[in-house]
Amino acid sequence: MAPSAIAFPDVASKGATRPTMRRVNTANMGTKRKIICFSAWTNVNIDFDGTIFLQDTGHQLFDNFGCGKAKREVLARELESGTRSFREISDELYASLDAPFDDGFEVMKTALDIDPDFQSFHEFCVNNSIPFNVISAGLKPMLKKVLEHFLGEEQAKHIDIVANDVKITETADGNKWEAQWLHGGDLGHDKALSMQDARRLAEMQADNGTIPMIVFIGDGVSDLPAAREADVLFARRGLRLEEYCIENDIKHFAFDTFADIQVEIMKLAQLDEEKTKGRGLPAVFNPRANMWRRASSKNAVPVYAAMTPRKEERAFLWPEAFTVPVKVADAAPVA
């Protein structure tokens, strides 16, 4: 029996440039395959974040309480050049902050606009028992607080956040922020590993023998490790993840708001149901995902690096190979 539908209040409009809200039917689809959604969200301003919220969340913190815009741009260039890792740069950004947690949240609360169709999409996920996960290189306490503000605590509790923690120490000189990284290594949070763990858990918990359909929703360069694990990939139109997919001929759906995502998921779910005649047999939605997983191996770096021209993308796909500065002593001698 399908669960009874829940209804959420509409999101209040904020700003003339905000996309128009579209209302899509959020009722239970009645399909059998388990679907799991992951959405990117970062509050470390290395690449533009435009997934759940329409503005970058990180620069609100760093511009008001930290190193400022000019320094952020310098750090972004260092990541793009491959001279420093994402984790090193992020640690420097967080170390620059000097504000209580609540002050940082107040800036976020007043500066952000949520995607106008996200709340409706969230309702759709709950009504269809689709787990929705935020996967982020940012800080879980801040992300949780922002979601509770925009959605309400009751609705926000349906969203799992896979992100780093933070330690804020009050000292005589101010407030010291320090990220408590989820994983070791140059990324701090290995989003690909988090998605692999979720896939394995979902397969073990499946009660009808189906293989879950993994959906990833992103926008930027830092989403590449997670995007390569997805069966179905959604990229915010006009931003870097979509550009990368186009440049590398990677199957994806471009979206303007979460209503576009919901429409496509409904189509895919119904198509899968028809093809498998309700038996839950696996269907391949993104065969390129296997290529991406192979490309992430160390042995494949020379081949696929040639297909990935931007150093910042290489830094996220192969951090151990492309975020270590080349020392003069290690360079090949000039002939």
C-alpha positions as CSV (number, residue, x, y, z in Angstrom):
1,M,0.0,0.0,0.0
2,A,1.4,3.4,-0.9
3,P,2.1,5.7,2.0
4,S,-0.3,8.6,2.5
5,A,0.9,11.8,0.8
6,I,2.2,14.6,2.9
7,A,2.0,18.3,2.0
8,F,4.5,21.0,2.8
9,P,3.9,24.8,2.8
10,D,5.0,26.7,-0.2
11,V,8.4,28.4,-0.2
12,A,8.1,32.1,0.1
13,S,9.4,34.1,-2.8
14,K,12.6,36.2,-2.2
15,G,13.8,38.3,-5.1
16,A,12.8,39.3,-8.6
17,T,15.4,37.2,-10.3
18,R,14.3,34.0,-8.7
19,P,13.1,31.2,-11.1
20,T,9.4,30.6,-11.4
21,M,7.9,28.0,-9.1
22,R,6.4,24.9,-10.9
23,R,4.1,22.5,-9.1
24,V,4.5,18.9,-10.2
25,N,2.4,16.0,-8.9
26,T,4.2,14.7,-5.8
27,A,2.0,11.6,-5.2
28,N,3.4,8.1,-4.9
29,M,4.3,6.6,-8.3
30,G,3.7,3.0,-7.3
31,T,7.0,1.7,-8.9
32,K,9.1,-1.0,-7.4
33,R,12.8,-0.1,-7.9
34,K,14.3,1.7,-5.0
35,I,15.7,5.2,-5.9
36,I,18.2,7.0,-3.8
37,C,19.0,10.7,-4.4
38,F,22.2,12.5,-3.5
39,S,22.5,16.2,-3.9
40,A,25.7,18.3,-3.7
41,W,26.0,21.2,-1.4
42,T,29.2,22.9,-0.3
43,N,29.8,25.8,2.0
44,V,33.5,25.9,1.0
45,N,33.7,28.5,-1.8
46,I,36.1,26.8,-4.2
47,D,33.6,26.4,-7.1
48,F,30.2,28.0,-7.4
49,D,27.5,26.2,-5.5
50,G,24.1,26.4,-7.2
51,T,22.4,23.1,-6.4
52,I,19.8,23.3,-3.6
53,F,20.4,27.0,-3.0
54,L,20.7,29.6,-5.7
55,Q,23.7,31.4,-4.2
56,D,27.1,30.3,-3.1
57,T,26.9,29.5,0.6
58,G,30.6,29.6,1.4
59,H,31.5,33.1,0.5
60,Q,28.8,34.4,2.8
61,L,30.9,33.2,5.7
62,F,34.4,34.0,4.4
63,D,33.5,37.5,3.1
64,N,31.9,38.5,6.3
65,F,34.0,36.8,8.9
66,G,37.1,35.5,7.2
67,C,39.7,36.1,4.6
68,G,37.5,38.0,2.1
69,K,36.9,37.7,-1.6
70,A,40.4,38.6,-2.9
71,K,42.1,35.9,-0.8
72,R,39.4,33.3,-1.8
73,E,40.2,34.0,-5.4
74,V,43.9,33.4,-4.8
75,L,43.1,30.1,-3.1
76,A,40.8,29.1,-6.0
77,R,43.6,29.7,-8.5
78,E,46.0,27.6,-6.4
79,L,43.5,24.7,-6.5
80,E,43.1,25.1,-10.2
81,S,46.8,25.1,-10.8
82,G,47.1,21.8,-8.8
83,T,49.7,23.3,-6.4
84,R,47.5,22.8,-3.3
85,S,44.8,20.3,-2.3
86,F,41.2,21.0,-1.6
87,R,41.7,20.1,2.0
88,E,44.7,22.4,2.5
89,I,42.8,25.3,1.0
90,S,39.7,24.6,3.0
91,D,41.6,24.4,6.2
92,E,43.1,27.9,5.5
93,L,39.6,29.3,4.7
94,Y,38.1,27.9,7.9
95,A,41.2,29.1,10.0
96,S,40.5,32.6,8.7
97,L,37.0,32.7,10.3
98,D,36.4,34.6,13.5
99,A,32.7,34.5,14.5
100,P,30.4,32.5,16.7
101,F,28.4,29.8,15.0
102,D,25.2,31.7,15.4
103,D,26.6,34.8,13.6
104,G,27.6,32.6,10.7
105,F,24.1,31.1,10.5
106,E,22.4,34.5,10.6
107,V,24.4,35.6,7.5
108,M,23.4,32.3,5.7
109,K,19.8,32.7,6.7
110,T,19.4,36.2,5.2
111,A,21.6,35.8,2.1
112,L,20.3,32.6,0.6
113,D,17.4,31.7,-1.7
114,I,16.3,28.0,-1.9
115,D,15.5,26.5,-5.3
116,P,11.8,27.4,-5.7
117,D,10.9,23.8,-6.5
118,F,13.1,22.0,-3.9
119,Q,10.3,21.8,-1.3
120,S,7.9,20.2,-3.7
121,F,10.7,17.8,-4.8
122,H,11.4,16.9,-1.2
123,E,7.7,16.2,-0.7
124,F,7.8,13.9,-3.8
125,C,10.8,12.0,-2.3
126,V,9.1,11.5,1.0
127,N,5.9,10.3,-0.6
128,N,7.8,7.8,-2.7
129,S,10.1,6.6,0.1
130,I,13.1,8.0,-1.8
131,P,16.0,8.7,0.6
132,F,17.4,12.2,-0.1
133,N,20.9,12.8,1.0
134,V,22.9,16.0,1.0
135,I,26.6,15.1,0.3
136,S,28.9,17.9,1.0
137,A,32.5,19.0,1.5
138,G,31.1,21.6,3.9
139,L,30.1,21.5,7.6
140,K,27.2,19.4,8.7
141,P,26.0,21.6,11.7
142,M,25.7,24.6,9.4
143,L,24.0,22.8,6.6
144,K,21.5,21.2,9.1
145,K,20.7,24.5,10.6
146,V,20.1,26.2,7.3
147,L,17.8,23.3,6.1
148,E,15.8,23.5,9.3
149,H,15.3,27.2,8.8
150,F,14.1,26.9,5.2
151,L,12.1,23.6,5.5
152,G,11.2,23.5,9.2
153,E,12.6,20.9,11.6
154,E,9.9,18.3,10.9
155,Q,10.6,18.2,7.2
156,A,14.4,18.6,7.4
157,K,14.7,15.5,9.5
158,H,13.9,13.4,6.4
159,I,17.2,14.6,4.8
160,D,20.4,12.9,5.7
161,I,23.5,15.0,5.6
162,V,26.8,13.4,4.8
163,A,29.4,16.0,5.6
164,N,32.2,17.1,7.8
165,D,31.9,18.3,11.4
166,V,33.4,21.4,12.9
167,K,35.0,22.4,16.1
168,I,34.7,26.1,17.2
169,T,36.8,27.1,20.1
170,E,36.3,30.4,21.8
171,T,39.6,32.0,22.8
172,A,40.8,35.4,24.1
173,D,41.6,36.3,20.5
174,G,38.2,35.3,19.1
175,N,36.6,32.2,17.7
176,K,38.7,29.5,16.0
177,W,37.0,27.3,13.4
178,E,38.5,23.9,12.6
179,A,37.0,21.3,10.2
180,Q,36.7,17.8,11.5
181,W,37.1,15.9,8.3
182,L,35.0,12.8,7.5
183,H,37.9,11.1,5.6
184,G,41.6,11.3,5.4
185,G,43.4,12.3,2.2
186,D,43.5,15.5,0.1
187,L,39.7,15.8,-0.3
188,G,38.8,15.7,3.4
189,H,35.4,14.1,2.4
190,D,35.6,11.5,-0.3
191,K,32.2,11.9,-1.8
192,A,32.7,8.9,-4.1
193,L,33.4,6.7,-1.1
194,S,30.3,7.9,0.7
195,M,28.1,7.1,-2.3
196,Q,29.7,3.6,-2.7
197,D,28.9,2.9,1.0
198,A,25.3,4.1,0.5
199,R,24.9,1.9,-2.6
200,R,26.2,-1.2,-0.8
201,L,23.9,-0.6,2.2
202,A,20.9,0.0,0.0
203,E,21.6,-3.3,-1.9
204,M,21.8,-5.2,1.3
205,Q,18.6,-3.7,2.7
206,A,16.6,-4.2,-0.5
207,D,13.7,-6.5,0.3
208,N,12.6,-7.3,-3.3
209,G,16.0,-8.1,-4.8
210,T,16.2,-4.9,-6.9
211,I,19.4,-3.0,-7.5
212,P,18.8,0.6,-6.4
213,M,18.9,3.5,-8.9
214,I,21.4,6.1,-7.7
215,V,20.7,9.7,-8.7
216,F,23.2,12.5,-8.2
217,I,22.4,16.2,-8.5
218,G,25.3,18.6,-8.7
219,D,26.7,21.8,-10.3
220,G,30.5,22.1,-9.9
221,V,34.0,20.7,-10.2
222,S,34.1,19.4,-6.6
223,D,31.1,17.1,-7.5
224,L,33.0,15.0,-10.0
225,P,34.1,12.2,-7.7
226,A,30.4,11.6,-6.6
227,A,29.0,12.2,-10.1
228,R,31.0,9.3,-11.5
229,E,29.3,6.9,-9.1
230,A,25.7,7.8,-10.2
231,D,23.4,5.8,-12.5
232,V,21.5,9.0,-13.3
233,L,23.3,12.4,-13.3
234,F,21.6,15.8,-13.1
235,A,23.8,18.9,-13.6
236,R,22.6,22.5,-13.0
237,R,22.3,24.1,-16.4
238,G,25.1,26.6,-17.4
239,L,27.5,25.7,-14.5
240,R,30.7,23.8,-14.6
241,L,29.5,20.2,-14.1
242,E,27.3,20.5,-17.1
243,E,30.1,22.0,-19.1
244,Y,32.4,19.1,-18.1
245,C,29.7,16.5,-19.1
246,I,29.3,18.1,-22.5
247,E,33.0,18.4,-23.1
248,N,33.5,14.7,-22.2
249,D,30.4,13.3,-23.8
250,I,29.0,12.1,-20.5
251,K,25.3,11.3,-20.3
252,H,23.4,13.7,-18.0
253,F,20.2,15.7,-17.6
254,A,20.5,19.5,-17.4
255,F,18.1,21.1,-15.0
256,D,17.0,24.6,-14.1
257,T,15.0,23.8,-11.0
258,F,14.2,20.6,-9.0
259,A,10.9,20.4,-10.9
260,D,12.9,19.4,-13.9
261,I,14.6,16.7,-11.9
262,Q,11.3,15.3,-10.6
263,V,9.8,15.1,-14.0
264,E,12.8,13.1,-15.4
265,I,12.9,10.8,-12.4
266,M,9.2,10.0,-12.9
267,K,9.8,9.2,-16.5
268,L,12.8,7.0,-15.8
269,A,10.9,5.1,-13.0
270,Q,7.9,4.4,-15.2
271,L,10.2,3.4,-18.1
272,D,12.1,1.0,-15.9
273,E,8.8,-0.5,-14.5
274,E,7.6,-1.1,-18.1
275,K,10.8,-2.7,-19.3
276,T,11.2,-5.0,-16.3
277,K,7.4,-5.8,-16.1
278,G,7.5,-5.0,-12.4
279,R,10.1,-7.7,-11.7
280,G,12.8,-5.2,-10.6
281,L,15.4,-6.4,-13.0
282,P,18.4,-4.1,-13.3
283,A,18.5,-1.5,-16.0
284,V,21.5,0.5,-17.1
285,F,20.9,4.3,-17.0
286,N,24.4,5.5,-17.2
287,P,26.9,3.0,-18.7
288,R,29.4,5.8,-18.7
289,A,29.6,5.6,-14.9
290,N,31.7,2.4,-15.2
291,M,34.1,4.2,-17.4
292,W,34.4,7.0,-14.8
293,R,35.0,4.5,-12.1
294,R,37.8,2.9,-14.1
295,A,39.2,6.4,-14.8
296,S,39.5,7.0,-11.1
297,S,42.1,4.3,-10.7
298,K,45.8,5.2,-10.5
299,N,46.7,3.1,-13.5
300,A,44.2,5.1,-15.7
301,V,45.5,8.5,-14.8
302,P,47.8,9.1,-17.8
303,V,45.0,8.1,-20.3
304,Y,42.1,10.0,-18.8
305,A,44.1,13.0,-17.7
306,A,44.6,13.8,-21.4
307,M,40.8,13.8,-21.7
308,T,40.5,16.2,-18.7
309,P,42.1,19.5,-19.7
310,R,41.4,21.6,-16.6
311,K,43.7,21.0,-13.7
312,E,41.0,21.7,-11.1
313,E,39.0,18.8,-12.4
314,R,42.1,16.5,-12.3
315,A,42.6,17.6,-8.7
316,F,39.2,16.2,-7.7
317,L,39.3,13.1,-9.8
318,W,42.9,12.1,-8.9
319,P,43.9,14.2,-5.8
320,E,46.9,12.1,-5.0
321,A,48.4,12.8,-8.5
322,F,47.4,16.4,-9.2
323,T,47.4,18.3,-5.9
324,V,51.1,17.9,-4.9
325,P,53.5,20.7,-5.9
326,V,56.3,19.7,-8.2
327,K,59.6,20.5,-6.5
328,V,62.4,21.9,-8.6
329,A,64.7,19.0,-7.5
330,D,62.2,16.5,-8.8
331,A,61.8,18.0,-12.2
332,A,63.5,16.3,-15.2
333,P,66.8,17.9,-16.2
334,V,66.8,20.3,-19.2
335,A,68.4,18.7,-22.2
